[in-house]
């Protein structure tokens, strides 16, 4: 082994590292007991069904995740009712706003764009709603006046747009660099700044609400959604097989690091 830092070489998950740290506060990066844990990990992985997840293999940057969300929201459903977009607005913006969009769908078009005017994702219906989605799933740094500029651009079309700041797990927050404190406070006070994340908002929404809305004949859509949901579950270690594997590793951690040093 070229690198004596076993923790680095084995590339254990952050959750496993944190769990080891709770049992053994001192640095164990070079501790050979890690090898036993890793052997357990490999043995448990061999028991899992062989799996290929295309999103995991190919990889996806923030633009790619925005494209996926955009395509889902653009899904017309039957008679151009846009069921995913309406459900998204109802759940994450307001049921009243969603009802207004639905009522006026025959008169106005619900516009859904990705990377227009440099905004990751936007939804707009004249006189009804404007929504800006800033996607930070991979933790990209906020740019100077980024959200401020987007809001000003959207305000040319509608008075009080909504902003969804979308992160992986909610740990990243809107910076003062991107949006002045006064603007941030005023939008939070009126409920126009929404802080959502993939792990605890988008993933459950896709599983419990979007997949059931898919028409039976839309087999390719269902397959793509299932792949994407699985990717998010892998990333958040929420698949059943991942949970079983993690528990096996944790048992080995306890066995190794509760022994007398």
Buried (B, 14 or more C-beta within 10 A) or exposed (E): EEEEEBBEBBEBBEEBBEBBEEEBEEEBBEBEBBBEBBEBBEEBEEEEEEEEBEBBEEEBEBEBBBBBBBBBBBBEBEEEBBBBBBBBBBBBBBEEBBEBBBEBBEEEEBBBBBEEEEBBBBBBBBEBBBBBBBBBBEEBEBEEBBBBBBBEBBEEEBEEBBBBBBBBEBEBEBBEBBBEEEBBEEBEEEEBBBBBBBBEBBBBBBBEBBBEEBEEEBEEBBEBBBBBBBBBBBBBBBBEBBEEBBEBBBEBBEEBBEEEE
